[in-house]
Amino acid sequence: MSVLPLPSSLNDYNTVEVDLELIRRLDRNGPRYTSYPTADRFIEAFNQDSYAAWMRRRNIGPLARPLSLYFHLPFCNTVCYYCACNKVITKDRGRSAKYVRYLAHEMKLQASLLGRDRRVEQLHWGGGTPTFLPAEQMVELMNATREHFQLIENGEYSIEIDPRKVDAETVALLGKLGFNRMSVGVQDFDPSVQVAVNRVQSETETLAVVEAARANGFKSVSMDLIYGLPLQTVDSFDRTLDKVLSMRPNRLSIYNYAHMPQLFKPQRRINVIDLPQAKTKLDIMKHAISRLAEAGYVYIGMDHFAQPDDELAIAQRQGRLHRNFQGYSTHADCDLLAMGVSAIGKIGPTYSQNYRTLDEYYDCLDRDELPIMRGIELTGDDLLRRAIIQALMCQFEISIESLEIAHLVDFNRYFASELAQLREYEKSGLLSIKDGWITVSPKGRLLIRTICMVFDRYLRHDDERMKYSKVI
């Protein structure tokens, strides 16, 4: 077991303890809780009419909130074998040109449901590979966005970057378009690992993108790594960490690779015998956490780390951290409008998801209908459980009294069975229940998904969990 303390001036939230025996015993399949209820619980009875009704209600009185916009850009010109995203593999830029036109039409339909207040505080282009779009299509999409929405000054405008497809000129254009945050995909710098997952990417081209971002006024650069990929070892991943840490990204995400070839066809190209054993995988994770702590990064939660002066770290210390479909965020009070195939949005107490295929998406928009495939309107019970899961995921603690006041429940009676299970976790040292608080311990923080699953009403049987990835 290793305890990884951080500077005493930082909030205790940022201390994480790696207990490998406990992780081996309690690691299981479970949701990542970018929403509650999770997307697999959405229903087709929630359609575009349901969505439009809530959009109209949003415009009345206190329901009106600032907006966050998400655009799913699914195109890639090559396939990374580990990828579980909804993507379209093509080299034809004409397909993305058509898609951008349809995104503009979807924005027009969305905007028609809004009142005058169309302030946007947060915007994100995700994929796929957003930089698959050539410069003229990027300009077209951002111009259409500004036509229908008001992007406030100093908002949080981010984009996911594949360094293999971007040069300094493209980064400069992104800065001019208003982007000020960048997420850079790395995964691993080891050449043999890169070949095994069909993503060959040099340190030089990655560093060039990072330096271009800083030269063009980007406020934050985040990097994504994955542990558990084929041919990885502790030593090889340590060398990747050396290269990544030398670039000093503001944020780092180190994701667990979930090998689920029955769900994601590209993963079938990965040779199973090359995947690291469970012990090696945990050793990689433990070593990575130790290295990041030594380098001064603070633990945000799940698989996210940040420099102490980063907005996420500050928001967590101030109790303002939030979690949504893009991960951790500082914008808790925003409604999320989501555009593009499979995109998931949030308006008031509802979630909605667009159709997953291009044909279905285009067909709806050709009929001047929003391409909503399914969604859900949260019940009072859903809202209560969501508040608990959000607090645990972001702050590692909940105030029982605050929840009772906000939701008018007797917590101990309402959650009697859940508390009984939590008491068992308390015996294992994952958390404490005392003085009106449930507080996750440093050794419980890596297992926060396991703890949150206790409050998930939809997970009643073990067989329901098999469609999710492992917690660690």
KEPADREN-528211 format. One record per residue (C-alpha): residue in three letters; y, z, x. Coordinates in pm, 1 decimal, padded with zeros to 6 digits, m for minus. Example, Ala and Ser with C-alpha at 12.3 -4.5 7.8 and 13.67 -1.06 7.14 Angstrom:
2
ALA:m00450.0:00780.0:01230.0
SER:m00106.0:00714.0:01367.0
//
This chain:
472
MET:00000.0:00000.0:00000.0
SER:00350.8:m00074.2:00125.6
VAL:00680.0:00058.2:m00006.7
LEU:00970.6:m00178.6:00046.6
PRO:01294.6:00017.7:00002.3
LEU:01632.0:m00150.8:00001.9
PRO:01969.8:m00015.1:00118.8
SER:02051.6:00315.1:m00050.6
SER:02378.8:00174.5:m00183.8
LEU:02182.3:m00057.1:m00409.7
ASN:02044.5:00041.0:m00746.7
ASP:01688.4:00170.4:m00749.7
TYR:01597.9:m00129.3:m00968.5
ASN:01565.5:m00326.5:m00647.6
THR:01283.2:m00119.1:m00495.3
VAL:00936.7:m00267.5:m00533.8
GLU:00606.9:m00121.1:m00419.1
VAL:00304.4:m00341.6:m00353.4
ASP:m00019.7:m00168.0:m00452.3
LEU:m00285.7:m00433.7:m00401.9
GLU:m00568.4:m00226.0:m00549.9
LEU:m00368.2:m00167.7:m00866.2
ILE:m00274.0:m00535.2:m00888.5
ARG:m00638.2:m00640.6:m00853.3
ARG:m00738.4:m00399.1:m01128.7
LEU:m00465.3:m00481.7:m01379.4
ASP:m00382.9:m00846.5:m01308.9
ARG:m00458.8:m01055.8:m01615.9
ASN:m00351.0:m01364.0:m01806.2
GLY:m00023.3:m01331.0:m01991.0
PRO:00307.1:m01494.1:m02092.6
ARG:00612.7:m01517.1:m01867.4
TYR:00833.6:m01400.5:m02157.8
THR:01114.1:m01649.8:m02126.9
SER:01120.6:m01587.5:m02500.7
TYR:00964.1:m01354.2:m02753.6
PRO:00782.8:m01467.8:m02956.5
THR:00654.3:m01717.0:m02699.2
ALA:00673.7:m02091.2:m02769.9
ASP:00307.0:m02118.4:m02866.9
ARG:00392.1:m01905.1:m03172.7
PHE:00649.1:m02151.2:m03304.8
ILE:00561.5:m02320.6:m03637.1
GLU:00622.4:m02671.1:m03773.2
ALA:00762.0:m02527.6:m04098.7
PHE:01076.8:m02456.6:m03897.4
ASN:01229.1:m02805.5:m03884.5
GLN:01564.5:m02976.0:m03848.8
ASP:01676.2:m02850.8:m04191.7
SER:01601.5:m02490.7:m04089.5
TYR:01789.2:m02546.7:m03766.4
ALA:02091.4:m02703.5:m03939.2
ALA:02112.6:m02409.9:m04179.7
TRP:02133.3:m02163.0:m03890.2
MET:02387.0:m02379.7:m03709.8
ARG:02611.4:m02363.3:m04016.9
ARG:02567.3:m01986.1:m04034.2
ARG:02656.5:m01965.4:m03665.7
ASN:03002.2:m02102.8:m03741.4
ILE:03082.7:m01815.0:m03975.8
GLY:03232.7:m01492.9:m03844.5
PRO:03054.3:m01283.2:m03582.8
LEU:02759.3:m01520.5:m03537.8
ALA:02972.1:m01765.4:m03337.7
ARG:02896.2:m01722.9:m02968.2
PRO:02973.1:m01918.2:m02651.8
LEU:02727.2:m02195.8:m02578.8
SER:02474.5:m02268.9:m02308.8
LEU:02349.5:m02627.5:m02278.4
TYR:02013.9:m02735.1:m02138.6
PHE:01915.0:m03096.7:m02070.6
HIS:01553.4:m03182.1:m01996.6
LEU:01537.5:m03489.5:m01771.0
PRO:01164.5:m03560.1:m01741.3
PHE:01150.5:m03853.5:m01499.3
CYS:00987.5:m03839.9:m01153.6
ASN:00890.7:m04131.4:m00931.3
THR:00593.8:m03945.8:m00781.1
VAL:00367.3:m03669.0:m00909.4
CYS:00334.2:m03330.2:m00739.6
TYR:m00023.2:m03222.7:m00800.9
TYR:00061.8:m02858.3:m00875.6
CYS:00320.1:m02947.6:m01142.7
ALA:00288.0:m02812.6:m01498.4
CYS:00617.4:m02953.5:m01630.4
ASN:00656.7:m03208.0:m01909.7
LYS:00729.6:m03518.3:m01703.0
VAL:00724.6:m03898.1:m01703.4
ILE:00611.1:m04066.3:m01380.1
THR:00791.6:m04397.4:m01328.6
LYS:01006.6:m04589.1:m01080.3
ASP:01189.5:m04777.1:m01356.5
ARG:01551.8:m04653.5:m01377.2
GLY:01588.1:m04854.6:m01697.4
ARG:01378.1:m04591.0:m01874.5
SER:01618.5:m04315.6:m01776.9
ALA:01917.1:m04533.1:m01880.7
LYS:01772.5:m04555.3:m02232.1
TYR:01700.6:m04182.7:m02231.8
VAL:02060.3:m04096.6:m02139.3
ARG:02184.2:m04301.6:m02435.6
TYR:01956.6:m04107.8:m02668.4
LEU:02068.2:m03777.0:m02517.2
ALA:02426.5:m03874.2:m02601.1
HIS:02320.6:m03944.1:m02960.2
GLU:02142.6:m03608.1:m02981.6
MET:02456.7:m03436.8:m02853.6
LYS:02661.1:m03610.4:m03122.2
LEU:02425.6:m03484.3:m03393.0
GLN:02429.9:m03133.0:m03248.4
ALA:02809.2:m03129.4:m03221.3
SER:02846.0:m03242.6:m03583.0
LEU:02685.1:m02915.0:m03691.7
LEU:02924.8:m02702.1:m03489.9
GLY:03268.3:m02581.7:m03584.7
ARG:03572.9:m02625.8:m03367.4
ASP:03457.8:m02368.2:m03114.4
ARG:03238.8:m02564.6:m02873.0
ARG:03301.3:m02360.4:m02558.7
VAL:03026.2:m02395.9:m02301.0
GLU:02982.6:m02121.3:m02039.9
GLN:02654.7:m02239.3:m01893.5
LEU:02490.2:m02579.1:m01841.1
HIS:02162.9:m02671.4:m01673.7
TRP:01989.2:m02999.3:m01592.6
GLY:01615.8:m02942.6:m01547.4
GLY:01313.7:m03163.9:m01518.7
GLY:01119.7:m03351.7:m01409.5
THR:01367.5:m03457.5:m01143.9
PRO:01727.9:m03467.4:m01271.9
THR:01837.9:m03653.9:m00960.1
PHE:01603.2:m03937.5:m01059.6
LEU:01912.8:m04056.0:m01247.3
PRO:02129.4:m04292.4:m01041.5
ALA:02497.5:m04206.8:m01001.2
GLU:02621.8:m04413.9:m01294.5
GLN:02376.2:m04246.7:m01533.8
MET:02477.8:m03899.5:m01413.2
VAL:02841.7:m03986.5:m01477.8
GLU:02754.6:m04126.7:m01821.1
LEU:02565.5:m03812.8:m01922.5
MET:02834.4:m03574.0:m01804.0
ASN:03108.6:m03779.0:m01971.3
ALA:02916.5:m03766.7:m02299.9
THR:02877.6:m03391.1:m02260.3
ARG:03250.6:m03341.7:m02210.6
GLU:03321.1:m03565.9:m02509.6
HIS:03137.0:m03330.9:m02743.1
PHE:03175.7:m02990.9:m02573.9
GLN:03437.9:m02790.9:m02387.2
LEU:03306.1:m02688.6:m02045.7
ILE:03514.0:m02386.3:m01951.3
GLU:03664.3:m02346.7:m01606.8
ASN:03444.6:m02144.4:m01369.4
GLY:03140.3:m02174.1:m01594.0
GLU:02786.4:m02172.0:m01453.0
TYR:02677.2:m02533.3:m01419.0
SER:02345.4:m02581.9:m01239.4
ILE:02100.9:m02857.3:m01151.8
GLU:01749.2:m02876.2:m01008.6
ILE:01730.1:m03082.3:m00688.7
ASP:01448.3:m03264.3:m00511.4
PRO:01581.2:m03296.8:m00151.7
ARG:01364.5:m03603.6:m00094.2
LYS:01571.3:m03799.8:m00347.1
VAL:01924.0:m03678.2:m00267.9
ASP:02176.2:m03748.8:00006.2
ALA:02514.8:m03596.4:00089.9
GLU:02693.3:m03858.4:m00120.3
THR:02493.8:m03762.4:m00429.3
VAL:02565.0:m03393.2:m00373.6
ALA:02936.3:m03471.6:m00344.4
LEU:02920.2:m03659.1:m00676.5
LEU:02746.5:m03363.3:m00842.1
GLY:03027.1:m03137.8:m00721.8
LYS:03287.5:m03373.9:m00867.9
LEU:03099.5:m03379.1:m01199.1
GLY:03136.5:m03000.1:m01218.8
PHE:02806.8:m02864.5:m01090.9
ASN:02849.5:m02546.3:m00889.2
ARG:02494.1:m02411.6:m00859.9
MET:02184.1:m02579.6:m00724.5
SER:01812.1:m02503.8:m00732.8
VAL:01626.2:m02672.5:m00445.9
GLY:01253.4:m02733.8:m00470.7
VAL:01067.1:m02655.6:m00147.8
GLN:00726.4:m02502.4:m00240.0
ASP:00599.0:m02504.0:00121.5
PHE:00702.7:m02659.1:00455.4
ASP:00353.0:m02669.8:00606.1
PRO:00257.9:m03039.2:00655.0
SER:m00106.7:m02995.3:00555.7
VAL:m00013.2:m02808.4:00237.5
GLN:00244.2:m03075.1:00152.3
VAL:m00014.1:m03352.8:00186.0
ALA:m00263.7:m03156.6:m00025.5
VAL:m00015.0:m03132.7:m00315.1
ASN:00142.0:m03479.0:m00263.7
ARG:00489.8:m03349.0:m00184.5
VAL:00590.8:m03429.9:00173.4
GLN:00937.0:m03290.8:00245.1
SER:01095.4:m03215.0:00580.9
GLU:01299.3:m02913.7:00680.7
THR:01571.9:m03150.3:00803.1
GLU:01631.3:m03324.5:00470.9
THR:01620.7:m02992.4:00287.0
LEU:01878.8:m02836.7:00518.7
ALA:02101.1:m03144.4:00480.9
VAL:02112.1:m03092.9:00103.5
VAL:02186.8:m02720.5:00139.6
GLU:02469.5:m02787.2:00384.5
ALA:02610.6:m03061.4:00161.9
ALA:02608.5:m02822.1:m00134.9
ARG:02808.2:m02563.3:00057.1
ALA:03048.9:m02827.5:00187.8
ASN:03115.0:m02943.2:m00167.6
GLY:03194.7:m02605.2:m00317.7
PHE:02861.5:m02502.6:m00471.0
LYS:02874.6:m02127.1:m00530.2
SER:02502.0:m02067.8:m00517.8
VAL:02194.9:m02234.4:m00369.6
SER:01852.6:m02122.4:m00488.7
MET:01517.1:m02221.9:m00339.7
ASP:01173.6:m02232.5:m00502.0
LEU:00850.9:m02154.9:m00316.4
ILE:00493.7:m02136.4:m00445.3
TYR:00212.8:m01918.2:m00310.5
GLY:m00152.0:m01991.4:m00380.3
LEU:m00135.5:m02363.6:m00297.2
PRO:m00426.5:m02533.6:m00116.9
LEU:m00464.2:m02462.2:00255.9
GLN:m00202.7:m02185.8:00258.0
THR:m00255.3:m01883.4:00481.4
VAL:m00042.1:m01580.2:00553.2
ASP:00057.6:m01729.8:00889.1
SER:00141.2:m02072.7:00750.4
PHE:00352.0:m01925.5:00468.3
ASP:00526.0:m01700.4:00720.2
ARG:00638.5:m02009.9:00909.0
THR:00774.0:m02154.4:00584.1
LEU:00963.5:m01829.3:00525.3
ASP:01112.5:m01852.9:00874.4
LYS:01256.9:m02193.7:00790.9
VAL:01375.6:m02096.4:00444.4
LEU:01540.6:m01771.8:00551.5
SER:01724.0:m01952.1:00831.2
MET:01903.1:m02147.0:00556.4
ARG:02009.6:m01822.5:00380.8
PRO:01976.0:m01933.1:00017.4
ASN:02160.6:m01711.6:m00229.8
ARG:01848.9:m01679.6:m00441.0
LEU:01477.4:m01726.4:m00384.7
SER:01194.7:m01767.4:m00632.3
ILE:00837.0:m01729.0:m00511.5
TYR:00605.5:m01842.7:m00787.2
ASN:00236.5:m01781.9:m00827.4
TYR:00044.2:m02109.3:m00844.9
ALA:m00167.0:m02109.2:m01160.7
HIS:m00455.9:m02354.0:m01126.3
MET:m00520.6:m02469.7:m01484.6
PRO:m00654.0:m02827.5:m01454.9
GLN:m00787.2:m02815.1:m01810.4
LEU:m00424.1:m02806.5:m01928.9
PHE:m00239.9:m02998.3:m01656.7
LYS:m00408.6:m03320.2:m01546.4
PRO:m00230.3:m03364.4:m01208.6
GLN:m00391.5:m03039.3:m01091.1
ARG:m00731.1:m03208.1:m01110.6
ARG:m00637.6:m03388.2:m00788.2
ILE:m00628.4:m03058.4:m00600.8
ASN:m00945.5:m02975.4:m00412.5
VAL:m01052.6:m02637.1:m00549.5
ILE:m01227.7:m02536.7:m00227.2
ASP:m00892.2:m02562.9:m00046.7
LEU:m00728.1:m02299.8:m00267.7
PRO:m00682.4:m01961.6:m00095.2
GLN:m00911.6:m01680.1:m00197.7
ALA:m00771.6:m01410.4:m00425.0
LYS:m00731.4:m01165.0:m00135.8
THR:m00547.4:m01419.6:00078.0
LYS:m00321.3:m01507.0:m00212.2
LEU:m00226.9:m01141.6:m00263.8
ASP:m00174.0:m01096.4:00109.7
ILE:00066.1:m01393.0:00108.7
MET:00258.9:m01243.0:m00180.1
LYS:00274.9:m00899.5:m00017.1
HIS:00390.4:m01044.0:00314.6
ALA:00656.5:m01258.6:00146.6
ILE:00801.8:m00959.7:m00037.9
SER:00812.8:m00762.7:00287.4
ARG:00987.6:m01046.4:00470.7
LEU:01249.6:m01085.8:00197.0
ALA:01321.2:m00712.7:00192.2
GLU:01364.8:m00711.9:00569.7
ALA:01602.0:m01008.4:00535.4
GLY:01818.7:m00812.6:00289.2
TYR:01718.6:m00976.0:m00037.1
VAL:01690.5:m00758.3:m00346.0
TYR:01412.7:m00780.5:m00602.6
ILE:01540.4:m00905.1:m00938.4
GLY:01213.3:m00915.8:m01125.9
MET:00899.5:m01124.4:m01173.2
ASP:00917.7:m01370.8:m00882.2
HIS:01296.0:m01372.0:m00827.9
PHE:01498.8:m01237.9:m00534.5
ALA:01868.0:m01258.0:m00451.2
GLN:02120.0:m01156.2:m00191.2
PRO:02285.6:m00823.0:m00282.1
ASP:02621.7:m00985.3:m00362.4
ASP:02470.0:m01255.1:m00583.8
GLU:02568.2:m01257.1:m00951.8
LEU:02210.3:m01182.7:m01061.5
ALA:02186.2:m00873.2:m00842.4
ILE:02526.4:m00751.3:m00961.1
ALA:02438.2:m00817.3:m01326.8
GLN:02115.0:m00622.0:m01290.9
ARG:02293.6:m00320.9:m01141.7
GLN:02548.0:m00334.8:m01425.1
GLY:02284.7:m00373.3:m01698.7
ARG:02396.5:m00728.5:m01792.1
LEU:02091.9:m00921.7:m01675.3
HIS:01924.2:m01148.7:m01929.7
ARG:01613.5:m01367.3:m01933.9
ASN:01581.6:m01706.2:m02104.3
PHE:01402.7:m02039.0:m02068.1
GLN:01571.5:m02108.3:m01733.9
GLY:01470.3:m01768.5:m01593.1
TYR:01708.8:m01481.6:m01520.1
SER:02070.5:m01527.3:m01627.0
THR:02399.8:m01340.6:m01655.5
HIS:02485.7:m01504.8:m01990.2
ALA:02318.1:m01280.8:m02246.3
ASP:02546.6:m01359.7:m02538.9
CYS:02518.9:m01739.3:m02540.1
ASP:02351.1:m01957.9:m02799.1
LEU:02140.3:m02220.7:m02624.3
LEU:02151.1:m02583.7:m02735.7
ALA:01862.0:m02774.7:m02578.2
MET:01855.5:m03154.3:m02549.8
GLY:01574.8:m03386.8:m02451.9
VAL:01197.3:m03400.2:m02488.7
SER:01019.5:m03062.2:m02521.4
ALA:01348.8:m02872.0:m02470.6
ILE:01367.2:m02527.0:m02631.1
GLY:01687.6:m02385.1:m02777.3
LYS:01801.8:m02057.6:m02929.3
ILE:02051.8:m02015.8:m03214.4
GLY:02105.2:m01665.9:m03354.6
PRO:01765.9:m01514.2:m03440.6
THR:01583.1:m01847.8:m03408.4
TYR:01410.0:m02064.6:m03150.6
SER:01342.9:m02437.2:m03180.6
GLN:01161.8:m02695.7:m02969.7
ASN:01199.2:m03074.4:m02953.3
TYR:00914.0:m03321.6:m02966.9
ARG:00725.3:m03359.0:m02640.2
THR:00686.7:m03737.8:m02615.8
LEU:00953.4:m04002.1:m02568.3
ASP:00831.8:m04208.0:m02864.9
GLU:00855.7:m03917.3:m03109.8
TYR:01190.9:m03813.7:m02965.1
TYR:01335.2:m04165.3:m02997.5
ASP:01195.1:m04216.5:m03348.5
CYS:01374.0:m03909.3:m03483.6
LEU:01705.1:m04003.2:m03327.9
ASP:01671.6:m04360.9:m03458.8
ARG:01665.5:m04202.4:m03806.4
ASP:01971.9:m03990.2:m03716.5
GLU:01754.9:m03678.9:m03730.3
LEU:01742.5:m03401.2:m03474.6
PRO:01409.7:m03428.1:m03287.5
ILE:01292.5:m03074.9:m03369.4
MET:00914.6:m03041.6:m03366.1
ARG:00880.4:m02671.7:m03442.0
GLY:01053.5:m02336.6:m03422.0
ILE:01064.3:m01983.7:m03556.4
GLU:01299.6:m01746.4:m03734.3
LEU:01253.0:m01398.2:m03591.7
THR:01163.4:m01107.2:m03816.3
GLY:01305.7:m00759.3:m03772.6
ASP:00988.5:m00664.6:m03587.2
ASP:01025.3:m00966.3:m03356.7
LEU:01386.3:m00873.0:m03277.5
LEU:01289.4:m00515.7:m03193.9
ARG:01002.7:m00619.6:m02968.4
ARG:01219.0:m00886.4:m02805.4
ALA:01482.1:m00624.6:m02722.7
ILE:01215.3:m00405.1:m02562.5
ILE:01063.4:m00688.7:m02359.5
GLN:01407.7:m00810.9:m02248.1
ALA:01505.3:m00462.9:m02129.6
LEU:01178.2:m00413.9:m01942.8
MET:01192.0:m00758.1:m01779.6
CYS:01554.6:m00723.9:m01672.3
GLN:01625.3:m00352.7:m01622.8
PHE:01274.4:m00201.7:m01588.3
GLU:01355.5:00067.7:m01844.6
ILE:01430.0:00122.6:m02211.9
SER:01622.0:00393.5:m02393.9
ILE:01418.1:00503.6:m02693.7
GLU:01721.0:00653.9:m02869.0
SER:01926.0:00333.9:m02831.3
LEU:01646.8:00127.7:m02982.7
GLU:01608.6:00370.3:m03272.1
ILE:01980.0:00351.7:m03350.3
ALA:02002.4:m00026.4:m03317.3
HIS:01688.1:m00105.4:m03517.6
LEU:01660.7:00197.9:m03750.7
VAL:01306.1:00294.6:m03653.9
ASP:01122.2:00608.3:m03551.1
PHE:01005.6:00476.0:m03213.5
ASN:00719.2:00721.0:m03157.9
ARG:00572.9:00653.3:m03501.2
TYR:00636.5:00276.1:m03501.9
PHE:00482.1:00227.1:m03158.7
ALA:00214.4:00497.4:m03168.0
SER:m00065.9:00266.1:m03052.2
GLU:00154.1:00105.1:m02786.1
LEU:00256.1:00444.6:m02649.9
ALA:m00109.6:00544.2:m02623.1
GLN:m00171.6:00241.5:m02401.1
LEU:00142.0:00311.3:m02199.2
ARG:00017.2:00664.9:m02135.2
GLU:m00285.1:00511.2:m01961.7
TYR:m00050.9:00303.3:m01744.8
GLU:00146.4:00620.1:m01677.4
LYS:m00167.0:00780.2:m01533.6
SER:m00193.6:00483.6:m01295.8
GLY:00165.2:00532.2:m01183.6
LEU:00306.5:00212.9:m01336.2
LEU:00570.7:00389.8:m01543.6
SER:00695.7:00721.3:m01676.1
ILE:00771.4:00832.3:m02031.3
LYS:01008.3:01126.0:m02043.3
ASP:01350.8:01242.5:m02162.5
GLY:01377.4:00958.6:m02414.2
TRP:01322.7:00683.7:m02156.6
ILE:01038.3:00454.1:m02057.8
THR:01093.7:00368.5:m01692.1
VAL:00885.4:00127.3:m01485.5
SER:00806.4:00262.9:m01139.2
PRO:00844.6:00062.3:m00817.1
LYS:00467.4:00001.4:m00812.9
GLY:00477.1:m00118.9:m01175.7
ARG:00747.9:m00380.0:m01128.2
LEU:00522.9:m00655.6:m00999.4
LEU:00307.4:m00595.3:m01309.1
ILE:00597.5:m00602.6:m01553.0
ARG:00438.4:m00882.5:m01754.9
THR:00129.1:m00667.0:m01804.4
ILE:00346.5:m00381.5:m01929.7
CYS:00544.2:m00608.8:m02163.2
MET:00220.8:m00740.6:m02313.8
VAL:00164.1:m00397.6:m02465.7
PHE:00453.7:m00467.6:m02704.0
ASP:00346.9:m00824.8:m02786.7
ARG:00224.5:m00812.6:m03147.1
TYR:00082.9:m01163.5:m03119.6
LEU:m00157.3:m01071.8:m02838.7
ARG:m00431.7:m00880.0:m03013.7
HIS:m00742.3:m01027.1:m02856.5
ASP:m00830.9:m01104.3:m02497.1
ASP:m00933.1:m01461.1:m02581.7
GLU:m00573.6:m01534.2:m02687.6
ARG:m00457.8:m01460.6:m02333.7
MET:m00667.8:m01723.1:m02161.5
LYS:m00414.8:m02000.2:m02229.3
TYR:m00164.4:m01818.2:m02007.3
SER:m00147.3:m01796.3:m01630.1
LYS:m00237.4:m01488.0:m01428.0
VAL:00038.7:m01227.2:m01392.4
ILE:00006.8:m01226.0:m01009.5
//
